[in-house]
């Protein structure tokens, strides 16, 4: 335990109010990249934007939209290292500052290439924020609320997107270049608020303990559990995290990306695949180019932006049910059902465009709204929740950085190619992404373990890598002021199981799914 007695917390907010306050403020980070993803969709169809940039073609438009992802890709990879060095809080502040600078460059751009520079800079900020916010959220959240808080976070992302669409719509009535400069400037305002707020947010207790700042880490845990330094649950959580840190250090395997890949290959691949299919399932065909999609279906000019705004409101509302469902139904059911609905909606979108009848414009709006709602309920929030859940503390920052980089890589591919594909293969673009929805269904059904209600330190048991910890024994050892040996000795009972797992082929190990069905959190009757 911590050797220094902790005084009662001086924070005005402790316990659940503190947890929710942190969640809301950290969610400004995902609000920012939701806003930045959506803000270009409305202004690229505006007359003053087209005039200023000399009527850019599909390649120029695609580049202005998608180059953000290149910056995000670069820094999301770097965020794995940055997050371990300067902490979650420091990375959040840095990302907000870089994003704000990029937004200013975009706002006061003098031409195409300056806009590209601004988009890349904003992308660099987005890469840091999109990597570190899910990590930070998962590390401060209790297991039974972790999914709900992550889904609330995604709601802020979609709310950011919706805000940008409506900002584009209302500013479209301005008869000057301010019609597109004002929506870009709002990025700077929000980024500045996040940068200032990140200075007063507490650091992740898991990062503090992992860097031997035990007193500070225990202090944050105490605050999160109500402010009483003698709180048994806070002490038990501290001891469990500390034991896990010591155990990982005693293995002496280092923390490089190579070690992570060798030891946790399956987890890394699952984390990467969740983010890849979040993009391949077609969301940014709609997110980046919704007005263009509606124009293709028959809605023209400002009406296309208006339809996008209505769609964005429904999209935002669709992210609310997972707050309640994700910690009750679990991750798998939500992903599977979402993939089915999305695939059907995309198929019908293409079909209505193919037959091109008077009912097509309204039918396409309905299909897109259904698709967006299904994504907002499923493949929107879960891929941001899943990677930080399944990666262990020692590699969480690096693992999530790789999965987030995967998101931005596929994000760039979709953003860059969509304007071209809309011209070349027209209606076939939407069934193509519907096919990817079917692939994602198969992947989740056969390979994704359920993580509902599992504490982060027990995730090894879900993947069949270690016996689960006994919390009641842990608490008993704390009451007797002795160190629990459960983490260090737990692997002894699984030696034969591990050996059997490593003797199978790689594909066979990926298909080894009994871990998902056999794991159960310890109940009161298991003492």
N, C-alpha and C positions, 0 to 999 in steps of 0.2 A: 504493500500500500504506500501512499504518499507519506513521506516521513514528516512533512511540515503540516501542522494543524491549520486548517483553512478557516478564516473568519466567515461569518454569514455574508452572503452576497449583497453587494451594494447596488446591483442593477435594479432599476424600477420594474423592468419586465423580466420575469422568470417563469419557468415551466412552460405550459402550453402557449400562453401569450407571446413569450419570447420565440418559441419555435415557429409560430405562425408569422410573427413579424419578420423573422429572418427569411422565411420562405417567400413572403410577399416581396421583400426588398431584393432578394437574390433573383427573383423572377423578372425583375427589370432587365437583367442580362439577356434572358430569352425573349423578352418583349422587344428588345433592340434588334436581335437578328430576325425576328418575325417581321418587324416593321421594315427592315432593310430589304428583306426578300420580296415584300409586297409593294414597296413604294415605286419601283420601276414599272410595274405592270400597268399602272394608270397613266403615268406621264409619257411613256413611249408612244402612246396613241394620240397625244395632244398636238394641236396644230403649231403652237409656239415652240414646243420641244423639237418637232420635225423641222421647223423653219430654222431654228438656231443651229441644228446639226446637219443642215443641208439634206434633208430627207434621207436619213440613213437606211441602207438596205438590210436584209435579214441577217447577214453576217455581222454587220456593225452593231445592229440591235442585240443579237445574241451575245456578242463579245462584251458590250456594255453591261448586260445583265449578268452574264456568267463569270466574268473575270473576278467578281467578288469571291467566288468559290476557290480560285487559285490562291488568293491571299489567305482565306480561311483554311485551306488544305495545308499550307506551309506552317502556319502558327498552331494548328490543331495537333500536328506532329510534335512541334517544339513544346507545346503545352504540357506534355507528359513529363518532360524534364523540368520545365519552369515551375510547374505545380509542386514538384517535390522539393525544389530549392527554396523558393520564396513563399511557399504556402498557398493555400486556396484563396485566402483573402487578398494577398498581394497580387496574385494572378488576375483576380477579379478587377482590382483597381487598374492594373496595367491595361487590361483589355478594354475597359471603359474609356480610358484616356486615348488610346490608339483609335478606337472607333469614332470618338468625337472629332479628332483631327481629320480623319477620313471624311466624315460628314461635312466638315467645313470646306474641304477641298472640292467636294462635289457641288456644294451650294454655290460657291463662287467660281466655278469652272469657266475657263475661257474658250474651251473647245473640246473636241473628242478625246485627245490624248491626256489632257488634264483630268477629264472625267474618269478615264481609265485608271489614272494614278489614285484618284480619290476612292474609286470602287475597290481597288486593291488594298489600300490602307484600311478602309472600313472592314474589308474581308479579314485582314489580319486581326483586328479587334474582335470580330465575330468568331474567328477560330479559337481564340483564347477563351472567350465567354462561353461558347457552346460546349467546350470541353470541360471547363472547371465548374460551371454551375451545377450540372448533374452530379458531379463528384461531391461537391460541397453539400448539396441537398441530401444525398444518400448517407453521408457521414454524420449528419446531425439528426437524422430522422429515426424514430423508433420503428422496429420491424412491422408492427401492426398498422402503422400509418405511412410507411415509406412509399408505397404505391400511390396512395391518395395525394400525398404532397407533391410527388413527381408529376402526377397528372394535373394538379393545380398549376404547376410550373408550365406545363405545355399549354394550358389554357391561356396563360399570359403571352406565350409565343403567338398563338392564333389571334389573340386580342390585338397584339402588335401588328399582325398582318391586316386585320380588319380596320384598325385605326389608320394604317397607311392608305388603304383603298378609299376610305371615306375622306381622308385628307386630300387625296388626288381628285376625288369627285367634286368637293366643294371648291377647291382651288381652280378647277377647270373653268369656273365662271369668271376668273380674273383674266382680263384682256391684255396680258403682257407675259414676259418671261417669269414673272413671279408665280405664275400658275404651276410651274414645276420647280422653281427654286425654294419656295416656302415648304413644300413637303420634304424636300431634302434637308432643309435647315432644322426641322423638328428633330432630326436624328441627334444633332448637337445638343439640344436642350435635354433630351432624355439621357444621353450619355453623360452629361455633366452631373445630373442628379445621381446617377448610379455611382459615378466616381466619388462623389462627396459622401454618399451613404456607405460605401464599402469601407470607409475609414473607421466607422463606428461599429461595424458588425464584428461579432466574435470570430476567432479563427476556428477551423475544424478541430475538435478535440482529438480525433484520431491522428491527424497530422502532427499536432503538438506532442502527443505521446510517442509517436513514431520517431520524432526528433529529440526525444529525451527531455522535453519540457513538461514533465509530469505534473507539476503543481498547477501550471497554467491549464493543461488539459483537464485535470480533475476539476478545476474551477469552472470551466465551461460545462462539463457534465453536471456539476452541481446546479448551475444556473438552469440548465435544460430540464432538470428534475425537481425544480421548485425552490432552489436557493438554500436548502438545508445541507450543510457539509457532512452531516451524519446520515444522510439518506442512504439506506441499504442498497437500493437499486443502482444509484449512481456509483457507489463503491464497487458493486459487483460488475457493472459495465466497465469501469476503469480497469479492474483486475483482469477481466477477460481480454480486453484490448491489449493490455501490457503483456500478458502471458503469450498472446499470439505474436506480438512483436518480438519477444525474446526467443520464442520457438523458431521463427523465421530466420533470425540472426544466427542461431546455433546451427542451422543447416549449412550456413556458410556458402551459399550458392550465388551470392551477388544479386544485383537488381537490374542487370542489363536487359535490353530488348531480346537478346539471344536466349538468355536464361528464361525469360517469360515465355517465349515461343516454345522452348523445349519442355517446360514444366506444365504450361497451361495452354497448349495448342488448341485444344477443343474449345475452351472458354473464349480465347481470342477469336477463333473462327466464327463462333456463334455471335459474339458481339459485333464483329464486322458484317456478318450476313444480315443482321437485323437492320443495321443502318443502310446497307446497300439496297435492300428491298424496300426500305422506306422511300427511296428515290425511284427505283425501277418500277414501283407500283404506280407511278405517274403523277404524284402530287404536284410537282413543280411545272408540269405541263399546264396545270390549272393555276397554281400559285403565281408563277411568273408571267403567264400569258393569258390569263382568264379573259381580259377584254378582247384579245385577238381570237380566242376560241369562240366567244360569243359573236364577234364580227363575222367569223367564218360561218357561223350558224344563221346569220341574218340580222343580228342586232348591230346597229351602226353608231359610231361616234360616242357621244356622252351616254347614250342608252346602254352601250356595252359596259361602260364603267359602272353605271348604276346597277346593272344586273350583277356585276362582280361584287359590289357593296352588299347587296341583298344576300348573295351567296356567302359572303364573309360573315355576316351576322349569324346565319344558320350554322356555318362551320364552327364559329365560336361556341354556340350553344351545344353543339354535338360533343364538345370536349368536357362537358359537365358530368354526364353519367359515369364516366370512369372514376371520378372522385369516389363514388360509392361502390362501384362494381369491382375495381381492380384488386382490392384486398379481400373480396368475397368470392368472386368467380375465379380469380387468378389471371395470370398473363396469357396462358395458352388459349383459353376459350375466346378471349377478346380478340387476339390476333387471328385466329382461325375464322371466326364469324366475320370479322372485318374484311379479310381477304376475299371471301365469297361475295359479299355485297359489292365491294369495289370492282371486282372483276366483271360482275353482271352489269353494273352501271356503265363501265367503260365500253363494254361490248355494245350496249344499246346506244351509247353516244355515237359511236362510229356508224351504226346501222341507220340512225335517223339522218346523219349527214349524207350517207350513201344514197338513200332514197330521195332526199331533198324535196320534201312536200311542204305545203303551206304550214303544216303543224310543226315542222322541224325546229324553228327558233325556240318555241315554248318547250318542246320535248327535250331539246338539248339542255336548256336551263334546268329542267327537272332532274335529268340524269346527272348533270354536274353537281347539283345540290346534294343529291343522294350520295354520290361518290364522295364529295367533300365531308359530308356528315359521317360516313362510314370510316373514312381516314381519320377524322378528328377523334373518333371514339376508340380507334384501335392502333393502326400503324403510325399514327402521329405521336402519341405519348409513350407507348411501350418501348420503342427502340432507344429512347433517351433514358428510360428507367432501367432497362435490362442490363446493359454493359457494366455500369458501376455496381450493380447488385452482384453479378457473378464473378467479378475480378477481386482477388484478395488485396488487402491493404497495401502490401509491399509493391504490388504491380498495378494498383487501381489507376493511378494517374497515367501511367504509360499505356495500359490496356484501353482505357477510355479514349486516350488521344489517338490510338490507332483506329478504333471504331469510328470516332468522330471524323478523322481524316478520310475514312472510307465514305462516310456520308457526303463530305464535300467533294470528293473525287467524282462520285456518281452524280452529285448535284450539278457539278460543272458540265459533265457529259450531257445530261438532260437539258440544262439551260442553254448550252451552246448549240445543240442539234435541233431543238424543237422548232425554231422558226423555219429552218431549212426543210425539215421533215413535213411540216404543215403545208409547204408548197409542193413537195415532191410526192409524198405518199398520201397526202390529204387525210381522208376519213380513216384510213388504215392505221394511223398512229395510235388511236385509242384502243382498238382491240389488241394491238401489240402490247400495250402496257397491261391490258386485261390478262394476257397470257402470263406476264410476270406475276400477277396476283395469284394465279393458279400455282405457279412454281413456289411462291412464298408459303402457300397453304401446305404443300407437300413437305417443305423444309421444316416448318414449325411442328407439324403432326409427328414426324419421325424423329426429330433431333433436339427439340427445345425442351429442357426440363422445367418444371414449375418451380417458382421461387417465392410464391405467396407466403408471407408470414415467417420466412426463414431469416434469422439474424445474420448479419454480414459475416460474423466470425464462424458461423456454422455452415457456410456455403460449401465447404469441402465435402460435407456429408451428402449434399445434393448430387454431387458429381462422383460419389463413390470413392473419394480420395482419403477420407479420414472418418473415424467414428465421431459422431456428434458429441458436443460437450454436454455434460449434465449440469444444468443451471442450479438445481437444488444443492448438489454437492459443492458447486462453486460458492454459493452463498453460505453454506455451512462452514466451509474453510475460511471464509472471510470473517465470520463471527468468532471463530477460534483464533483469528489473527495469524493464520498459516497460509502459505502459498499453495494454491491448488495445483496438483501435478497433472490435471486432466489433459492439458494441451500437449505437454511433453510426452506423457505416457500413452496418450490416446492412440498413437500410430501403431503401438505394439500389437493391438488386437486386430489390426487390419493388414498385417504383413502379407499373409497368404492371399488376401483379396487383391492387394496391389500387385503382387507378383502375377496373379492370374490375369489381371487387366493388362499388364505390360506385355504378356506373352502373346496376346491376341494381335491381329493385324490392326492397322490404323483405322480402316473403314469399320472394322468390327467394333473397335472401341468407341467410335462415334455413334454407332447404332446401339451401344449398351445403355439402355434406357430404364433399367429397373431401379436406378438410383432415384428417378423422379417419383416413382410410385411407392417406394418403400420409406422415403424420408417423412417423418412426422415430428413436428416440434414437441418437446416434452410437455406433457400435461401434468396436472396436479396429482393424478393417480399413479404416476410413474416413479414416484420417489423410492 
